Amino acid sequence: MKLYLISCITLLVLIIAIFIASLYFYNLAIFRKEKKFLSNNDDFSEDISKLNHSGLSWIEKNHCKTIGILSHDGLKLKGYYIESKKESDVTIILVHGYSSKGKHMGFFAEYYYEKLGFNVLMPDLRGHGESEGNYIGFGWHDRLDIIKWINYIVKSKGENEKIFLHGISMGASTVLMTSGEELPVNVKGIISDCAYSSVEKILTYQARKMYGLPKFPVIPATSLLCRLRSGYNFREASAIEQLKKCKLPILFIHGYKDNFVPTSMVHELYNTVNGNKDLLLIEGAGHGASYATNMTEYQRAVKTFIDKILFK
């Protein structure tokens, strides 16, 4: 009887410990708040911060228009739109990364607007920037929000508008997850810069890398908590599974020195696609730093990819 009681108490303590750990990781990674653990992370170079500031300065000079939509679950989402100088029937939807915001994509917007003459939309994902939401969707619920933005562009610009999705980091996984849904014919291609293959895999990788923790039991427990509090679990939020249904051309970009989203993930994503695909690996680039590391090669690959689709 005494042994049974000890076993029960031990089990109860273990369950409580797992719950506390999962609550900690949920609040750390998913709940909407400042992500201080990223501020001193060696995986992010100063070049990215400089690009963000440069992009913000460019946006302030060009006075983008703030627009809004309502998500499928009733959240007010904000986006920032810049109309091309000359009339264009091409719109690029730029999707930012984790703990960022739409206007941080200003350095990409500058390229598409100034060099290619396209319209640009930079949405704030749910739980980011000026958009509502108290949790981070890691691309899964965001994929449905991106479809809403696509429909907004088609409705406002017309049935002949051609749309490309370009995401970085979590934004890249978001556009890949979007690719598996039934999309309007207006969507012509996707550019994915340093995407993770699935939420389960990237959080497992980061838990081990940052805290030395194994996948079990913290990741499954946090996934269950995420399902209860935010309406999705880590396993279903998979870019890999969505790519199996994708019929769009995709340009994959990744840095050889990416230790935040390991470079191995881009090969997993690339090999999943059976259709039209291209891969650009940038020497010496860390996470999210491919554009800053080799802007010329990056721009050349993007322009070649888009031109092949527009002028085929």
C-alpha positions in Angstrom: 0.0 0.0 0.0 2.8 2.4 0.9 4.6 1.6 -2.4 1.4 2.2 -4.3 1.0 5.6 -2.6 4.6 6.6 -3.4 4.0 5.6 -7.0 0.9 7.7 -7.3 2.5 10.7 -5.7 5.5 10.4 -8.0 3.3 10.1 -11.0 1.3 13.2 -9.9 4.5 15.2 -9.3 5.7 14.2 -12.8 2.4 15.2 -14.4 2.5 18.6 -12.7 6.1 19.1 -13.7 5.3 18.3 -17.3 2.3 20.7 -17.2 4.4 23.5 -15.8 7.1 22.9 -18.4 4.6 22.9 -21.2 3.0 26.1 -19.9 6.4 27.7 -19.7 7.2 26.8 -23.3 3.8 27.8 -24.5 4.2 31.3 -23.0 7.7 31.5 -24.2 7.1 30.6 -27.9 3.4 30.9 -28.7 1.7 33.4 -26.4 1.9 37.0 -27.7 4.5 38.9 -25.9 8.0 40.3 -26.5 10.4 37.5 -27.3 13.4 38.6 -25.3 15.2 35.3 -25.7 15.8 36.3 -29.4 17.5 39.6 -28.6 21.0 38.1 -27.8 20.7 35.1 -30.1 24.0 34.5 -32.0 22.0 33.1 -34.9 20.9 36.5 -36.0 23.4 38.9 -37.5 23.6 42.7 -37.2 23.1 42.8 -41.0 19.4 41.8 -40.5 18.8 44.6 -38.0 20.4 47.1 -40.4 18.2 45.8 -43.3 15.1 46.1 -41.1 15.9 49.7 -40.2 16.7 50.5 -43.9 13.4 49.0 -44.9 11.4 51.0 -42.3 13.1 54.2 -43.4 12.2 53.5 -47.1 8.5 52.8 -46.1 8.3 56.0 -44.1 9.4 57.9 -47.2 6.9 56.2 -49.5 3.8 56.5 -47.3 2.3 53.1 -47.6 -1.5 52.7 -47.3 -2.8 50.9 -44.2 -5.5 48.4 -45.0 -7.5 45.9 -43.0 -9.4 42.6 -43.3 -11.3 40.3 -40.9 -9.8 36.8 -40.4 -11.9 33.7 -40.7 -12.2 33.6 -36.9 -13.0 37.3 -36.4 -9.6 39.0 -35.9 -8.9 42.4 -37.3 -5.7 42.1 -39.4 -3.7 45.0 -40.7 -1.6 45.3 -43.8 0.5 47.9 -45.6 0.1 48.4 -49.3 2.2 50.4 -51.8 0.9 50.9 -55.3 3.5 50.8 -58.1 4.6 54.1 -59.7 3.4 52.9 -63.1 0.3 50.7 -63.5 1.2 47.1 -62.8 -0.8 43.9 -62.8 1.6 42.2 -60.4 1.4 42.2 -56.6 3.9 40.7 -54.2 2.6 39.7 -50.8 5.6 39.8 -48.4 5.2 37.7 -45.3 7.4 38.5 -42.3 9.0 36.1 -39.8 8.5 35.2 -36.1 8.2 38.1 -33.7 8.5 40.6 -36.5 6.0 42.8 -38.5 5.0 43.6 -42.0 7.0 46.8 -42.3 10.1 44.9 -41.5 9.8 43.5 -45.0 10.5 47.0 -46.3 13.9 46.1 -47.8 12.2 43.5 -50.0 9.4 46.0 -50.8 12.0 48.5 -51.9 13.4 46.0 -54.4 10.1 44.9 -55.8 8.8 48.5 -56.0 11.9 50.3 -57.2 13.6 47.7 -59.4 10.7 45.6 -60.7 7.8 48.1 -60.6 5.4 45.8 -58.8 2.7 46.6 -56.2 3.5 45.4 -52.7 1.4 44.2 -49.7 3.0 43.6 -46.3 0.5 42.1 -43.8 1.1 41.9 -40.1 0.4 38.3 -39.2 -2.0 37.5 -36.4 -0.4 38.1 -33.0 2.1 40.5 -34.6 2.4 44.3 -35.3 -1.0 46.0 -35.5 -3.0 42.8 -36.1 -5.1 41.3 -33.4 -4.5 37.9 -31.8 -3.0 36.7 -28.6 -1.0 33.8 -30.0 1.5 33.1 -32.8 0.1 30.7 -35.4 3.5 29.6 -36.7 2.0 29.7 -40.2 -0.9 27.3 -39.7 -3.8 29.6 -39.0 -1.8 32.3 -40.9 -2.2 30.4 -44.1 -5.9 31.0 -44.0 -5.2 34.7 -43.3 -3.0 34.9 -46.4 -5.8 33.5 -48.5 -8.0 36.3 -47.2 -5.3 38.8 -48.3 -5.0 37.2 -51.7 -8.8 37.5 -52.1 -8.6 41.2 -51.0 -6.0 41.9 -53.7 -8.0 40.1 -56.4 -11.1 42.0 -55.5 -9.4 45.4 -55.3 -7.1 45.0 -58.3 -9.2 42.8 -60.6 -9.3 39.3 -62.0 -6.2 39.7 -64.1 -3.9 40.5 -61.2 -0.9 38.2 -60.8 0.2 37.5 -57.3 3.4 36.1 -55.9 3.9 35.1 -52.2 7.3 35.8 -50.7 8.0 34.8 -47.1 11.0 34.8 -44.8 11.5 32.3 -41.9 8.1 31.7 -40.3 6.7 33.8 -43.1 8.3 31.4 -45.6 6.7 28.4 -43.8 3.4 30.3 -43.9 3.4 30.7 -47.6 4.4 27.1 -48.1 1.5 26.0 -45.8 -0.7 28.3 -47.9 0.4 26.6 -51.1 -1.4 23.4 -50.1 -4.8 25.1 -50.1 -7.1 25.7 -53.0 -5.9 29.1 -54.2 -7.2 31.6 -56.9 -5.6 31.2 -60.3 -4.1 34.7 -59.7 -1.4 33.2 -57.5 1.5 32.4 -59.8 4.4 31.4 -57.6 6.0 31.3 -54.2 9.4 32.4 -52.9 10.4 30.7 -49.6 13.4 32.1 -47.7 14.7 29.9 -44.8 11.5 28.1 -44.0 11.2 25.3 -41.5 9.6 22.0 -42.5 7.1 21.7 -39.7 6.3 23.4 -36.4 6.9 20.1 -34.5 10.4 19.7 -36.0 11.6 23.3 -35.5 10.4 23.4 -31.9 12.0 20.1 -31.2 15.2 21.3 -32.7 15.1 24.6 -30.8 14.2 22.9 -27.5 17.3 20.7 -27.8 19.6 23.4 -29.1 18.6 26.1 -26.6 17.8 24.1 -23.5 19.2 20.6 -24.1 15.7 19.0 -23.8 14.5 15.9 -25.6 11.4 15.9 -27.7 9.4 13.9 -25.2 7.6 14.8 -23.0 7.7 18.6 -23.4 7.0 19.1 -27.1 3.9 16.7 -27.2 2.6 18.3 -23.9 3.1 21.8 -25.3 1.4 20.8 -28.5 -1.6 19.6 -26.6 -1.8 22.8 -24.7 -1.5 24.8 -27.9 -4.4 22.8 -29.3 -6.5 23.6 -26.2 -5.6 27.3 -26.1 -4.9 28.3 -29.7 -6.7 25.7 -31.8 -3.9 23.9 -33.5 -1.2 21.3 -32.7 2.4 21.2 -33.8 2.1 18.1 -35.9 -0.7 19.3 -38.2 1.2 22.6 -38.8 3.4 21.1 -41.5 4.8 22.7 -44.6 5.9 19.3 -45.8 2.4 17.9 -45.8 1.0 21.0 -47.5 3.7 20.9 -50.2 2.5 17.5 -51.2 -0.7 19.2 -52.5 1.1 22.2 -54.0 0.9 22.8 -57.8 2.7 26.2 -57.9 6.3 26.9 -58.9 8.5 27.5 -55.9 11.9 29.2 -55.4 13.6 27.9 -52.2 16.3 30.1 -50.7 18.4 29.2 -47.6 21.8 30.2 -46.1 24.5 27.6 -45.8 25.3 28.8 -42.3 21.7 28.8 -40.9 21.8 27.3 -37.5 18.4 28.6 -36.4 16.4 26.8 -39.1 19.0 24.2 -40.2 19.9 24.1 -43.9 18.9 20.4 -44.0 15.2 21.5 -43.8 15.3 23.3 -47.2 16.5 20.0 -48.8 13.6 18.2 -47.1 11.2 20.8 -48.4 12.7 20.9 -51.9 12.6 17.1 -52.3 9.0 17.0 -51.3 7.9 19.1 -54.3 7.2 17.2 -57.5 6.6 20.2 -59.7 8.4 23.3 -60.9 11.1 24.2 -58.3 14.4 26.1 -57.9 16.9 26.2 -55.1 19.3 28.9 -54.1 21.8 28.3 -51.3 23.8 31.4 -50.2 27.4 30.9 -49.0 28.2 32.3 -45.6 24.5 33.3 -44.8 23.0 32.7 -41.4 19.3 32.7 -40.6 17.3 35.2 -42.6 20.5 36.8 -43.8 20.7 35.5 -47.4 19.6 38.8 -48.9 22.0 40.8 -46.8 24.9 38.4 -47.5 24.5 38.3 -51.3 21.9 40.8 -52.5 23.0 40.5 -56.2 22.6 36.8 -56.4 19.4 36.9 -54.4 17.8 39.5 -56.7 19.0 37.7 -59.8 17.4 34.4 -58.7 14.1 36.1 -57.8 13.9 38.1 -61.0 14.7 35.0 -63.1 12.1 33.0 -61.2 9.4 35.6 -61.7 10.3 36.3 -65.3 10.0 32.6 -66.2 6.5 32.6 -65.0 5.3 36.0 -66.3 6.9 35.6 -69.7 6.6 31.9 -70.5 
